[in-house]
Amino acid sequence: MRGDVAVDAVLQPSSVSEQIVVSETPVAVQFTTSSIETIIDSKMLSELPILARNPFSLALLDTSVVNRYPHERNPFYLYSSSQIDIGGTTTTSGINAGGQNDLLLDGTPIQLGNKGSYAPPMDAVQEFSVQQTSVDAEFGHSAGGIMSVSMKSGANDLWGTLSYFGRNPRSNAVSKALSRTSNTVRNHVYGFSAGGPIRRNRLFNFATFKRWTTRDPREYVGT
C-alpha cells in the first residue's frame, strides 16, 4: 500500500541583530604646555626585543628622533643615550655630536656633559617618555629634547622579573659555511628585579640587577 503525505511547514525567521562596539582611549590633550610627548609604557618595555637593553634606545621609536650615535648600542654605552636629535638638528661635530638633550631619572637630571651617567635595567623601568620642543620652565639644561625614565617601586605584593638576551652559536646558523668552524662571538645580557613590602602600606623595597658579558675578538694587521 502506498500513499503521499503532504505537510505544510511554517518557518518563522528569527530576528537579525548586529552590534558594533568601538572603544579607544582618548588622546590626552594638554592645554597648558607646548611640548609634544611620546610615551612608552611598561607593556612595550617588557615585550619589545631591544638588543641593547638600554631604555633610552626606545627614543628611536619616536618619528621626531634621529640617531647620531655611530656605533652599536649596548647596555652601558652611555654616549648612545644622549647622541640623538629630537625634533630638529642640534648636532655638533666630533665626540660632542648630539648631547644637547637632557636625561631624567624620576625627575633627576643624570646627564654629564654630552653623555649619560646611568642606564637603568629595562626590567626596572615603569615608563619612558620623549618630549620635543620642551620650553616649559621646569625643563632647562637642554637645547634639544627631554628623555625621562620613571622607575618601578615596591608594593604590598611580592613580585619580580627575570630576563636574558643572548647570542650563542649553538642556537644560530653556521656562520662559516666552508670551514664550519664555530663563531667565537658571545653576547649575554641578563638580570632580575624584585620588589615587596617591608612594612605593608608604609615602607617598600625594590632591587634590580643587570650584567653584560661579551666576547668579540677582532683581527687587525697594520704596517
C-alpha positions as a Markdown table, in Angstrom:
| # | Residue | x | y | z |
|---|---|---|---|---|
| 1 | Met | 0.0 | 0.0 | 0.0 |
| 2 | Arg | 1.4 | 3.4 | -0.9 |
| 3 | Gly | 0.4 | 7.0 | -0.3 |
| 4 | Asp | 1.6 | 10.6 | -0.3 |
| 5 | Val | 1.5 | 12.7 | 2.8 |
| 6 | Ala | 1.9 | 16.5 | 2.4 |
| 7 | Val | 2.9 | 18.6 | 5.4 |
| 8 | Asp | 2.7 | 22.4 | 5.2 |
| 9 | Ala | 5.7 | 23.6 | 7.4 |
| 10 | Val | 5.7 | 27.1 | 8.6 |
| 11 | Leu | 9.2 | 28.7 | 9.0 |
| 12 | Gln | 9.5 | 31.6 | 11.4 |
| 13 | Pro | 12.6 | 33.7 | 10.6 |
| 14 | Ser | 14.4 | 34.8 | 13.7 |
| 15 | Ser | 15.4 | 38.4 | 14.2 |
| 16 | Val | 18.7 | 39.6 | 12.9 |
| 17 | Ser | 20.7 | 41.8 | 15.2 |
| 18 | Glu | 24.1 | 43.4 | 14.7 |
| 19 | Gln | 26.2 | 45.2 | 17.3 |
| 20 | Ile | 29.3 | 47.2 | 16.7 |
| 21 | Val | 31.4 | 48.3 | 19.7 |
| 22 | Val | 34.1 | 50.8 | 19.2 |
| 23 | Ser | 36.4 | 51.6 | 22.1 |
| 24 | Glu | 39.5 | 53.7 | 22.1 |
| 25 | Thr | 41.5 | 55.6 | 24.7 |
| 26 | Pro | 41.0 | 59.3 | 24.1 |
| 27 | Val | 44.2 | 61.2 | 23.3 |
| 28 | Ala | 45.3 | 63.3 | 26.2 |
| 29 | Val | 45.4 | 66.9 | 25.1 |
| 30 | Gln | 47.5 | 69.1 | 27.4 |
| 31 | Phe | 46.4 | 72.7 | 27.0 |
| 32 | Thr | 48.9 | 74.1 | 29.5 |
| 33 | Thr | 52.1 | 73.0 | 27.6 |
| 34 | Ser | 53.6 | 73.4 | 24.2 |
| 35 | Ser | 55.6 | 70.1 | 24.4 |
| 36 | Ile | 55.0 | 67.2 | 22.1 |
| 37 | Glu | 55.4 | 63.9 | 24.0 |
| 38 | Thr | 55.7 | 60.2 | 23.1 |
| 39 | Ile | 55.2 | 57.7 | 26.0 |
| 40 | Ile | 56.5 | 54.2 | 26.0 |
| 41 | Asp | 54.5 | 52.2 | 28.6 |
| 42 | Ser | 55.5 | 49.1 | 30.7 |
| 43 | Lys | 53.9 | 46.7 | 28.2 |
| 44 | Met | 56.1 | 47.9 | 25.4 |
| 45 | Leu | 59.2 | 48.0 | 27.7 |
| 46 | Ser | 58.7 | 44.3 | 28.6 |
| 47 | Glu | 57.7 | 42.9 | 25.2 |
| 48 | Leu | 59.9 | 44.8 | 22.7 |
| 49 | Pro | 63.1 | 42.8 | 21.9 |
| 50 | Ile | 65.6 | 45.6 | 22.4 |
| 51 | Leu | 69.0 | 44.0 | 22.0 |
| 52 | Ala | 70.9 | 47.0 | 23.6 |
| 53 | Arg | 68.8 | 46.7 | 26.8 |
| 54 | Asn | 69.1 | 50.4 | 27.2 |
| 55 | Pro | 65.8 | 52.1 | 27.8 |
| 56 | Phe | 67.0 | 55.4 | 26.2 |
| 57 | Ser | 67.2 | 53.5 | 22.9 |
| 58 | Leu | 63.4 | 53.4 | 22.9 |
| 59 | Ala | 63.5 | 57.1 | 22.0 |
| 60 | Leu | 64.2 | 55.9 | 18.4 |
| 61 | Leu | 60.6 | 54.8 | 18.2 |
| 62 | Asp | 59.6 | 58.4 | 18.0 |
| 63 | Thr | 59.4 | 59.7 | 14.5 |
| 64 | Ser | 61.0 | 63.0 | 15.5 |
| 65 | Val | 64.1 | 61.3 | 16.7 |
| 66 | Val | 67.3 | 60.8 | 14.6 |
| 67 | Asn | 70.1 | 58.6 | 15.7 |
| 68 | Arg | 73.6 | 60.4 | 15.8 |
| 69 | Tyr | 75.5 | 57.6 | 17.6 |
| 70 | Pro | 77.8 | 56.0 | 15.0 |
| 71 | His | 78.5 | 52.7 | 16.9 |
| 72 | Glu | 76.5 | 49.7 | 18.1 |
| 73 | Arg | 74.2 | 50.4 | 21.1 |
| 74 | Asn | 74.8 | 48.4 | 24.2 |
| 75 | Pro | 73.6 | 48.4 | 27.9 |
| 76 | Phe | 76.4 | 50.5 | 29.3 |
| 77 | Tyr | 77.4 | 52.7 | 26.3 |
| 78 | Leu | 76.2 | 56.0 | 27.8 |
| 79 | Tyr | 77.2 | 58.2 | 24.9 |
| 80 | Ser | 74.5 | 56.4 | 22.9 |
| 81 | Ser | 71.9 | 57.6 | 25.4 |
| 82 | Ser | 72.3 | 61.3 | 24.5 |
| 83 | Gln | 73.7 | 61.4 | 21.0 |
| 84 | Ile | 70.4 | 61.8 | 19.2 |
| 85 | Asp | 68.5 | 64.7 | 17.7 |
| 86 | Ile | 64.9 | 65.2 | 19.0 |
| 87 | Gly | 62.6 | 67.4 | 17.0 |
| 88 | Gly | 65.3 | 69.0 | 14.9 |
| 89 | Thr | 69.0 | 69.2 | 14.5 |
| 90 | Thr | 71.1 | 70.2 | 17.5 |
| 91 | Thr | 74.1 | 68.1 | 16.5 |
| 92 | Thr | 77.7 | 69.4 | 16.8 |
| 93 | Ser | 80.7 | 67.7 | 15.3 |
| 94 | Gly | 83.1 | 65.1 | 16.7 |
| 95 | Ile | 82.7 | 63.4 | 20.1 |
| 96 | Asn | 80.2 | 66.2 | 21.1 |
| 97 | Ala | 77.7 | 65.0 | 18.4 |
| 98 | Gly | 74.3 | 65.2 | 19.9 |
| 99 | Gly | 74.4 | 65.8 | 23.7 |
| 100 | Gln | 72.0 | 68.7 | 23.6 |
| 101 | Asn | 69.2 | 66.8 | 25.3 |
| 102 | Asp | 68.5 | 66.2 | 28.9 |
| 103 | Leu | 68.1 | 62.8 | 30.6 |
| 104 | Leu | 65.9 | 62.5 | 33.6 |
| 105 | Leu | 65.6 | 59.6 | 36.1 |
| 106 | Asp | 62.4 | 60.1 | 38.2 |
| 107 | Gly | 62.8 | 63.8 | 37.6 |
| 108 | Thr | 66.5 | 64.0 | 38.4 |
| 109 | Pro | 69.0 | 65.0 | 35.7 |
| 110 | Ile | 71.5 | 62.3 | 35.0 |
| 111 | Gln | 73.4 | 63.7 | 32.0 |
| 112 | Leu | 77.0 | 64.7 | 32.5 |
| 113 | Gly | 78.3 | 66.9 | 29.7 |
| 114 | Asn | 77.4 | 65.3 | 26.4 |
| 115 | Lys | 76.8 | 61.7 | 27.8 |
| 116 | Gly | 74.5 | 59.9 | 30.2 |
| 117 | Ser | 75.7 | 58.8 | 33.6 |
| 118 | Tyr | 73.4 | 55.9 | 34.2 |
| 119 | Ala | 71.2 | 53.5 | 32.1 |
| 120 | Pro | 68.8 | 51.6 | 34.4 |
| 121 | Pro | 67.8 | 48.0 | 33.6 |
| 122 | Met | 64.7 | 47.8 | 31.4 |
| 123 | Asp | 63.0 | 45.5 | 33.9 |
| 124 | Ala | 63.1 | 48.3 | 36.4 |
| 125 | Val | 61.5 | 50.9 | 34.2 |
| 126 | Gln | 57.8 | 51.7 | 34.5 |
| 127 | Glu | 57.5 | 54.3 | 31.8 |
| 128 | Phe | 59.7 | 56.2 | 29.3 |
| 129 | Ser | 58.8 | 59.4 | 27.6 |
| 130 | Val | 60.3 | 61.6 | 24.9 |
| 131 | Gln | 59.5 | 65.3 | 24.7 |
| 132 | Gln | 60.3 | 67.7 | 22.0 |
| 133 | Thr | 60.0 | 71.5 | 22.0 |
| 134 | Ser | 60.2 | 71.3 | 25.8 |
| 135 | Val | 60.0 | 75.0 | 26.5 |
| 136 | Asp | 58.3 | 74.7 | 29.9 |
| 137 | Ala | 60.2 | 76.4 | 32.8 |
| 138 | Glu | 60.6 | 73.0 | 34.6 |
| 139 | Phe | 62.8 | 71.8 | 31.8 |
| 140 | Gly | 66.1 | 73.7 | 31.5 |
| 141 | His | 69.6 | 72.5 | 30.8 |
| 142 | Ser | 69.0 | 71.5 | 27.2 |
| 143 | Ala | 68.8 | 72.8 | 23.7 |
| 144 | Gly | 67.1 | 69.7 | 22.4 |
| 145 | Gly | 64.6 | 67.3 | 23.8 |
| 146 | Ile | 63.8 | 65.6 | 27.1 |
| 147 | Met | 64.1 | 61.9 | 27.7 |
| 148 | Ser | 62.5 | 60.9 | 31.0 |
| 149 | Val | 62.5 | 57.5 | 32.8 |
| 150 | Ser | 60.1 | 56.6 | 35.6 |
| 151 | Met | 61.3 | 53.7 | 37.8 |
| 152 | Lys | 59.2 | 50.9 | 39.3 |
| 153 | Ser | 58.8 | 50.6 | 43.0 |
| 154 | Gly | 57.9 | 48.0 | 45.7 |
| 155 | Ala | 54.3 | 47.3 | 46.6 |
| 156 | Asn | 52.3 | 45.3 | 49.1 |
| 157 | Asp | 52.7 | 42.2 | 47.0 |
| 158 | Leu | 55.9 | 40.4 | 46.3 |
| 159 | Trp | 56.8 | 40.4 | 42.6 |
| 160 | Gly | 59.8 | 40.2 | 40.3 |
| 161 | Thr | 61.2 | 39.6 | 36.8 |
| 162 | Leu | 64.0 | 37.6 | 35.2 |
| 163 | Ser | 65.4 | 38.4 | 31.8 |
| 164 | Tyr | 68.0 | 37.1 | 29.4 |
| 165 | Phe | 69.1 | 38.2 | 26.0 |
| 166 | Gly | 72.0 | 36.2 | 24.4 |
| 167 | Arg | 73.9 | 35.3 | 21.4 |
| 168 | Asn | 75.4 | 31.9 | 21.2 |
| 169 | Pro | 76.4 | 29.9 | 18.0 |
| 170 | Arg | 74.7 | 26.8 | 19.3 |
| 171 | Ser | 71.3 | 28.5 | 18.6 |
| 172 | Asn | 72.4 | 30.2 | 15.3 |
| 173 | Ala | 73.0 | 29.1 | 11.8 |
| 174 | Val | 76.5 | 28.2 | 10.7 |
| 175 | Ser | 78.4 | 31.4 | 10.1 |
| 176 | Lys | 81.2 | 29.9 | 8.1 |
| 177 | Ala | 79.7 | 27.5 | 5.6 |
| 178 | Leu | 83.0 | 26.2 | 4.2 |
| 179 | Ser | 85.2 | 25.6 | 7.3 |
| 180 | Arg | 82.1 | 25.1 | 9.5 |
| 181 | Thr | 84.2 | 26.4 | 12.5 |
| 182 | Ser | 82.3 | 27.8 | 15.4 |
| 183 | Asn | 81.8 | 31.5 | 15.8 |
| 184 | Thr | 83.6 | 32.9 | 18.8 |
| 185 | Val | 81.3 | 35.9 | 19.3 |
| 186 | Arg | 79.3 | 35.7 | 22.6 |
| 187 | Asn | 76.9 | 38.3 | 24.0 |
| 188 | His | 74.9 | 37.8 | 27.2 |
| 189 | Val | 72.7 | 40.4 | 28.9 |
| 190 | Tyr | 70.8 | 39.1 | 32.0 |
| 191 | Gly | 69.3 | 40.5 | 35.1 |
| 192 | Phe | 66.4 | 40.5 | 37.6 |
| 193 | Ser | 64.2 | 42.8 | 39.5 |
| 194 | Ala | 62.3 | 42.2 | 42.7 |
| 195 | Gly | 60.0 | 44.3 | 45.0 |
| 196 | Gly | 57.9 | 43.8 | 48.0 |
| 197 | Pro | 56.8 | 45.3 | 51.4 |
| 198 | Ile | 59.0 | 45.9 | 54.4 |
| 199 | Arg | 56.0 | 47.3 | 56.3 |
| 200 | Arg | 52.7 | 46.9 | 54.5 |
| 201 | Asn | 51.1 | 50.2 | 53.3 |
| 202 | Arg | 54.1 | 52.2 | 54.6 |
| 203 | Leu | 57.5 | 51.0 | 53.6 |
| 204 | Phe | 58.6 | 49.1 | 50.5 |
| 205 | Asn | 61.7 | 47.7 | 48.9 |
| 206 | Phe | 62.8 | 47.4 | 45.3 |
| 207 | Ala | 66.1 | 46.0 | 43.9 |
| 208 | Thr | 67.3 | 45.4 | 40.4 |
| 209 | Phe | 70.5 | 43.9 | 38.8 |
| 210 | Lys | 71.9 | 43.8 | 35.3 |
| 211 | Arg | 75.0 | 42.2 | 33.9 |
| 212 | Trp | 76.5 | 42.3 | 30.4 |
| 213 | Thr | 79.3 | 39.9 | 29.3 |
| 214 | Thr | 80.5 | 39.9 | 25.7 |
| 215 | Arg | 83.3 | 38.4 | 23.7 |
| 216 | Asp | 84.0 | 39.8 | 20.2 |
| 217 | Pro | 87.6 | 39.2 | 19.1 |
| 218 | Arg | 88.9 | 41.2 | 16.1 |
| 219 | Glu | 92.0 | 40.9 | 13.9 |
| 220 | Tyr | 94.0 | 43.9 | 12.8 |
| 221 | Val | 97.1 | 44.0 | 10.6 |
| 222 | Gly | 98.9 | 47.2 | 10.1 |
| 223 | Thr | 102.1 | 48.3 | 8.6 |
